[in-house]
Every structure is written in structure tokens, then in C-alpha cells.
Amino acid sequence: MKLVIQIPCFNEEATLPETIRALPRRLEGIDRIEILVVDDGSTDQTARAALAAGADRVVRLPSHQGLAKAFLVGMEASLAAGADIIVNTDGDNQYCGADVAKLVAPVLEGKAEIVVGARPIDQIRHFSPAKRLLEKLGSWVVGVVSGTDIADAPSGFRAFSRRAALQLSVFSDYTYTLETIIQAGLKNIPILSVPIRTNECRRPSRLVRSIPSYVWRSVLTIARIFMVYRPLKFFCLLAAPPLAAGAALVLRWLYLFLYVDPTRSRAPSLIAAAILLVLGFQLVAVGLVADLAGVNRQLLEEIRLRLREQRFGHANLERSP
């Protein structure tokens, strides 16, 4: 049983050595542990610091491509290295390295294929009240959309079985955290969360540069992935308000025509009702077409899974110089 701990990072020369040294080198049930660092086009000496601190492998991206891309590159490299379990952590030493064991245990026991580390949100001192509220609210929304029960959806400290890693894709170029949970729920991949510890904050978050921007990007990510995997439900939800409003106007017109004054045409109400009903039915029609396209997507994903299984079956990743 091989575990690969991947660390996507950008300009983490100062904190990466401490992060690597805190990671376990032996775990019960694991025969071999490797540490893989994905250098996302850093302009400092991140790659050199990683190797000096004991990283087994470093993948260097030619330019800064963002967290989501670095995460995907790390997953591909981990699969190619023959990982049975992949643990993802951050290079800023935010998470307690010893808690890798807590993430891996449910995968080894067959209880889950994805395990997300839940931070003690209320105890993290550098989190403002607004950020704590948004973290909890965001996790709740992701849970509703995906049908999962993950206490800390934005957490990047998580473990994946090989099977789960082969099935996941990331469409966003911003982050992978919310999208992978929603995919797991919609694809019926067993997922759970476990409590983990955090270390003192060493630097401000580079992902959450402003609360409004983070919220907006998160909303777009959730809507996009929901539209991809549940198109009919998504468009029916969009169609519900105009259909309800149109039906209400029609009922109002009928009531006024039958019981109040049948001589008045009330044409504006009928025109508004017609526009709303047409809009609603068009959205439903789009949902039906998208749902049919989703069948083809499922077939393509199944083909992709088989190809990835063949590709990463016995592949090896060369060591970085």
C-alpha cells in the first residue's frame, strides 16, 4: 500500500521545509510514503527548498497556473507514481502533519474513498467572525447541493483513494475544494470528514484575498458544477419562478374575469403571463436538452476512467533532479 502526500505550492520557500518535516514517514497499514511537491511556477527557491527538506519528488510547472491546476498536476503525478492513497495538503504548514493518519484511516478501513479534514473553525484565532460564518454557510450550501455532510468544505487537507482520484475532474481554474466534494456527492463516491488540528497562521491566505471575491467565485463554481451534473434540476429550478409568476397572473385574470368584471380585457396581465410562461417552458426545454447531453457526458467519463486506469496501471514517475 503506497501513500503519496502531494503539496501544491507557490512561493513557499519559507514555510515548505517545516511542512515537509512535520509529515509522517511511517503509518500503520502503509508500506511506503512519498512526498510530492508541485511547484506552481514559483519565483523563489521553493523547488530547491523542497528537495533539501526531504521531498521525494518535485514537479515544476513552467508558469504560475493557479491552485486548481497545480492540484490536478499533483493528482496525475501521484497516480503515475503508483499511489494507492493520495493526501493533499498545503505548503504553508496550515494543517498539522501528524493528522495525515486521521485522513488515511477511513480509506484503509473501507469507510470512505475521500476524507476531508475539518478544521476547528471556531477556534482559529485569525479567522474573523464574518469568515467563520461564511465558512460554515459555504459548507452547508455545498452539502445541500451535493447531498454530503462535510463540516469544512473549503479545507484542502484531504485524502483520496486511487479509485476516487481516477474519477474526479476539476473544471474551475480557481480552486478544487468545493468542486471535488460536489462531484463526489453527485457521483456517489463515499466521502466523509474527520476533525483535524491546525497550526498558527504564518501568512495571509492567497486564495481568499477578499471575502466578496471569494464568495462570488465559490457561488459560480457551485452553480457551474451543479449545472454540469444535474442540468434538468438546475434549469427547472431556474424555470420555477417565471412559471409560478405566470400561472399566478393567469389565475388572477381568470378570477377577475369570472367574478369581478368580465368586460375588461386586462391585456397587460395576459401578455406578462404569456412572457413568463414561455420563458419558464424554454428553460425547462433547455434543461431537457442538457440532460440528454449529460448522458453522453456520463459515457465519456466512463471511457475516460477506463483509459486512466490503463494509463496509470503500472506507470512510474521519474525523480526530479
C-alpha positions as CSV (number, residue, x, y, z in Angstrom):
1,M,0.0,0.0,0.0
2,K,1.6,3.2,-1.2
3,L,0.7,6.7,0.1
4,V,1.7,9.9,-1.8
5,I,1.4,13.2,0.0
6,Q,1.2,15.9,-2.5
7,I,1.8,19.6,-1.8
8,P,0.8,22.1,-4.5
9,C,2.6,25.3,-3.6
10,F,3.6,28.7,-4.9
11,N,6.5,30.7,-3.4
12,E,6.5,28.7,-0.2
13,E,10.3,28.6,0.3
14,A,9.9,29.9,3.9
15,T,7.2,27.5,5.1
16,L,7.6,24.4,2.9
17,P,10.5,22.8,4.8
18,E,8.6,23.0,8.1
19,T,5.6,21.5,6.4
20,I,7.5,18.6,4.9
21,R,9.4,17.8,8.1
22,A,6.1,17.6,10.0
23,L,4.7,14.9,7.7
24,P,4.8,11.3,8.8
25,R,7.2,8.8,7.2
26,R,5.6,5.7,8.6
27,L,2.0,4.8,9.1
28,E,0.3,1.6,10.1
29,G,-1.2,-0.1,7.1
30,I,1.0,1.8,4.7
31,D,4.1,0.2,3.2
32,R,5.6,3.2,1.6
33,I,5.2,7.0,1.9
34,E,6.4,9.5,-0.7
35,I,6.2,13.3,-0.6
36,L,5.5,15.0,-3.9
37,V,5.7,18.8,-4.3
38,V,4.1,20.6,-7.2
39,D,5.9,23.9,-7.7
40,D,3.4,26.2,-9.4
41,G,5.8,28.4,-11.2
42,S,7.4,29.8,-8.1
43,T,9.8,32.8,-8.4
44,D,11.7,31.9,-5.2
45,Q,13.6,28.7,-4.3
46,T,10.6,26.6,-3.5
47,A,11.8,23.6,-5.5
48,R,15.3,23.6,-4.0
49,A,13.9,24.0,-0.5
50,A,11.5,21.1,-1.1
51,L,14.3,18.7,-2.1
52,A,16.5,19.9,0.7
53,A,13.8,19.3,3.3
54,G,13.3,15.7,2.1
55,A,10.7,15.8,-0.6
56,D,11.0,12.7,-2.8
57,R,9.8,14.3,-6.0
58,V,9.2,17.8,-7.4
59,V,7.1,18.6,-10.4
60,R,7.8,22.1,-11.7
61,L,5.2,24.0,-13.7
62,P,6.7,26.4,-16.3
63,S,4.5,29.3,-15.1
64,H,2.1,30.1,-12.3
65,Q,-1.2,28.4,-13.3
66,G,-3.2,28.5,-10.0
67,L,-4.2,26.2,-7.2
68,A,-6.7,24.1,-9.2
69,K,-4.2,23.3,-12.0
70,A,-1.4,22.5,-9.5
71,F,-3.7,20.2,-7.7
72,L,-4.6,18.3,-10.9
73,V,-1.0,18.0,-11.9
74,G,-0.2,16.6,-8.5
75,M,-3.0,14.1,-8.7
76,E,-1.8,13.0,-12.1
77,A,1.8,12.7,-10.9
78,S,0.7,10.8,-7.8
79,L,-1.3,8.3,-9.8
80,A,1.6,7.9,-12.2
81,A,3.8,7.2,-9.2
82,G,1.5,4.2,-8.3
83,A,-0.2,5.8,-5.3
84,D,-3.0,3.8,-3.7
85,I,-3.9,6.7,-1.5
86,I,-3.2,10.4,-2.1
87,V,-3.2,13.0,0.6
88,N,-3.3,16.7,-0.4
89,T,-2.0,19.4,2.0
90,D,-0.9,23.0,1.7
91,G,2.7,24.3,1.7
92,D,2.1,27.0,4.3
93,N,2.0,24.5,7.2
94,Q,-1.6,25.4,8.0
95,Y,-2.5,21.8,8.8
96,C,-1.0,19.5,11.4
97,G,1.1,17.0,9.5
98,A,0.6,14.2,12.1
99,D,-3.1,14.2,11.3
100,V,-2.4,12.6,8.0
101,A,-3.0,9.4,9.9
102,K,-6.6,10.5,10.6
103,L,-7.3,11.1,6.9
104,V,-5.8,7.8,5.8
105,A,-7.5,5.6,8.4
106,P,-11.1,5.7,6.9
107,V,-9.7,4.9,3.4
108,L,-7.8,2.0,4.7
109,E,-10.8,0.7,6.6
110,G,-13.0,1.0,3.5
111,K,-15.3,3.5,5.1
112,A,-14.7,6.2,2.5
113,E,-12.9,7.0,-0.7
114,I,-12.5,10.7,0.1
115,V,-11.8,12.1,3.5
116,V,-11.8,15.8,4.2
117,G,-10.1,17.3,7.3
118,A,-12.4,19.5,9.2
119,R,-10.6,22.4,10.9
120,P,-11.8,23.7,14.3
121,I,-13.3,26.9,12.7
122,D,-14.5,28.5,15.9
123,Q,-11.0,28.1,17.5
124,I,-8.9,29.5,14.7
125,R,-7.9,32.9,16.0
126,H,-7.0,34.7,12.7
127,F,-10.5,33.9,11.3
128,S,-12.8,36.9,11.6
129,P,-16.4,36.3,12.7
130,A,-17.5,37.0,9.1
131,K,-15.1,34.4,7.7
132,R,-16.2,31.8,10.3
133,L,-19.8,32.4,9.3
134,L,-19.1,32.2,5.6
135,E,-17.0,29.0,6.1
136,K,-19.9,27.3,7.8
137,L,-22.5,28.7,5.4
138,G,-20.5,27.6,2.4
139,S,-20.1,24.1,3.8
140,W,-23.8,23.9,4.3
141,V,-24.6,25.1,0.8
142,V,-22.2,22.5,-0.7
143,G,-23.8,19.8,1.5
144,V,-27.3,20.7,0.2
145,V,-26.1,20.7,-3.4
146,S,-24.1,17.6,-3.2
147,G,-26.0,15.6,-0.7
148,T,-23.0,15.2,1.5
149,D,-22.2,16.1,5.1
150,I,-18.8,17.7,5.1
151,A,-18.2,20.0,8.0
152,D,-15.4,22.1,6.4
153,A,-15.8,22.1,2.6
154,P,-13.1,24.6,1.8
155,S,-10.4,22.6,3.7
156,G,-7.6,21.5,1.4
157,F,-6.3,18.8,3.8
158,R,-7.9,15.6,2.4
159,A,-7.2,12.0,1.3
160,F,-8.3,10.3,-1.9
161,S,-8.3,6.6,-2.7
162,R,-6.9,5.7,-6.1
163,R,-10.4,4.9,-7.4
164,A,-11.7,8.3,-6.3
165,A,-8.7,10.2,-7.8
166,L,-9.2,8.5,-11.2
167,Q,-12.9,9.6,-11.3
168,L,-12.5,13.3,-10.3
169,S,-12.1,16.2,-12.7
170,V,-11.7,19.9,-11.9
171,F,-13.3,22.5,-14.3
172,S,-12.5,25.6,-12.3
173,D,-9.2,27.4,-12.6
174,Y,-9.6,28.9,-9.1
175,T,-9.8,26.1,-6.6
176,Y,-10.7,22.4,-6.4
177,T,-12.1,22.2,-2.8
178,L,-15.8,22.7,-3.4
179,E,-15.9,21.2,-6.8
180,T,-14.4,17.8,-5.8
181,I,-16.9,17.5,-2.9
182,I,-19.9,18.2,-5.1
183,Q,-18.6,15.7,-7.8
184,A,-18.2,13.1,-5.1
185,G,-21.7,13.5,-3.9
186,L,-23.2,13.5,-7.3
187,K,-21.1,10.5,-8.4
188,N,-21.9,8.6,-5.2
189,I,-18.3,8.4,-4.2
190,P,-18.2,7.7,-0.4
191,I,-17.0,10.8,1.4
192,L,-16.8,11.9,5.0
193,S,-14.9,14.4,7.2
194,V,-12.8,13.9,10.3
195,P,-11.7,16.6,12.8
196,I,-8.1,17.7,12.3
197,R,-5.8,20.3,14.0
198,T,-4.2,23.4,12.6
199,N,-1.1,25.3,13.2
200,E,-0.6,29.0,13.8
201,C,-1.1,31.2,10.7
202,R,2.2,32.1,9.0
203,R,0.9,34.3,6.3
204,P,-2.5,35.6,4.9
205,S,-4.4,33.4,2.6
206,R,-3.6,33.9,-1.1
207,L,-6.9,32.3,-2.2
208,V,-9.2,34.5,-0.1
209,R,-7.9,37.9,-0.9
210,S,-11.3,39.5,-0.3
211,I,-14.5,38.0,1.1
212,P,-16.8,39.3,-1.6
213,S,-14.5,37.9,-4.4
214,Y,-14.2,34.5,-2.7
215,V,-18.0,34.3,-2.2
216,W,-18.7,35.2,-5.8
217,R,-16.2,32.7,-7.2
218,S,-17.5,30.0,-4.9
219,V,-21.1,30.6,-6.0
220,L,-20.0,30.4,-9.7
221,T,-18.2,27.2,-9.0
222,I,-21.1,25.6,-7.2
223,A,-23.6,26.7,-9.9
224,R,-21.4,25.5,-12.7
225,I,-20.8,22.0,-11.4
226,F,-24.4,21.6,-10.4
227,M,-25.4,22.6,-13.9
228,V,-23.0,20.1,-15.4
229,Y,-24.1,17.1,-13.3
230,R,-27.8,18.0,-12.7
231,P,-28.8,20.1,-15.7
232,L,-32.5,19.2,-15.6
233,K,-32.9,20.0,-12.0
234,F,-30.8,23.2,-12.3
235,F,-32.9,24.6,-15.2
236,C,-36.1,23.5,-13.6
237,L,-35.2,25.5,-10.5
238,L,-34.5,28.5,-12.8
239,A,-37.8,27.9,-14.5
240,A,-39.9,27.7,-11.3
241,P,-40.1,31.4,-10.5
242,P,-41.3,32.6,-14.0
243,L,-43.7,29.6,-14.3
244,A,-45.1,30.3,-10.9
245,A,-45.5,34.0,-11.6
246,G,-47.1,33.4,-15.0
247,A,-49.5,30.9,-13.5
248,A,-50.4,33.3,-10.7
249,L,-51.2,36.0,-13.3
250,V,-53.4,33.6,-15.3
251,L,-55.3,32.6,-12.2
252,R,-55.7,36.3,-11.2
253,W,-57.0,37.1,-14.7
254,L,-59.5,34.2,-14.5
255,Y,-60.7,35.3,-11.1
256,L,-61.2,38.9,-12.2
257,F,-62.9,37.8,-15.4
258,L,-65.3,35.4,-13.8
259,Y,-66.1,37.2,-10.6
260,V,-65.3,40.9,-10.9
261,D,-65.7,42.5,-14.3
262,P,-65.7,40.2,-17.4
263,T,-65.9,43.3,-19.7
264,R,-62.3,44.3,-19.1
265,S,-59.7,42.5,-21.1
266,R,-56.7,43.2,-18.8
267,A,-54.4,42.6,-21.7
268,P,-51.2,43.6,-19.9
269,S,-51.6,40.9,-17.3
270,L,-52.2,38.3,-20.1
271,I,-49.1,39.5,-22.0
272,A,-46.9,39.4,-18.9
273,A,-48.2,35.9,-18.1
274,A,-47.5,34.7,-21.6
275,I,-44.0,36.0,-21.5
276,L,-43.3,34.4,-18.1
277,L,-44.7,31.1,-19.1
278,V,-42.8,31.0,-22.4
279,L,-39.6,31.8,-20.6
280,G,-40.3,29.1,-18.0
281,F,-41.0,26.5,-20.6
282,Q,-38.0,27.4,-22.6
283,L,-35.8,26.9,-19.5
284,V,-37.3,23.5,-19.0
285,A,-36.7,22.7,-22.6
286,V,-33.0,23.7,-22.3
287,G,-32.8,21.5,-19.2
288,L,-34.2,18.5,-21.1
289,V,-31.6,19.0,-23.9
290,A,-28.8,19.4,-21.4
291,D,-30.0,16.3,-19.6
292,L,-29.7,14.3,-22.8
293,A,-26.3,15.7,-23.4
294,G,-25.5,14.6,-19.8
295,V,-26.0,11.0,-20.9
296,N,-23.2,11.4,-23.4
297,R,-21.0,13.1,-20.8
298,Q,-21.5,10.1,-18.5
299,L,-20.5,7.7,-21.2
300,L,-17.4,9.9,-22.0
301,E,-16.5,9.9,-18.3
302,E,-16.7,6.1,-18.1
303,I,-14.4,5.9,-21.2
304,R,-12.1,8.4,-19.6
305,L,-12.0,6.4,-16.4
306,R,-11.1,3.2,-18.3
307,L,-8.3,5.0,-20.2
308,R,-6.9,6.5,-17.0
309,E,-6.9,3.1,-15.3
310,Q,-4.9,1.7,-18.2
311,R,-2.6,4.7,-18.3
312,F,-1.8,4.7,-14.6
313,G,-1.8,1.0,-14.1
314,H,1.9,0.4,-13.8
315,A,3.4,3.8,-14.7
316,N,6.3,5.3,-12.8
317,L,7.3,8.9,-12.2
318,E,10.9,9.8,-12.7
319,R,12.6,11.5,-9.8
320,S,13.3,15.2,-10.1
321,P,17.0,16.1,-10.5
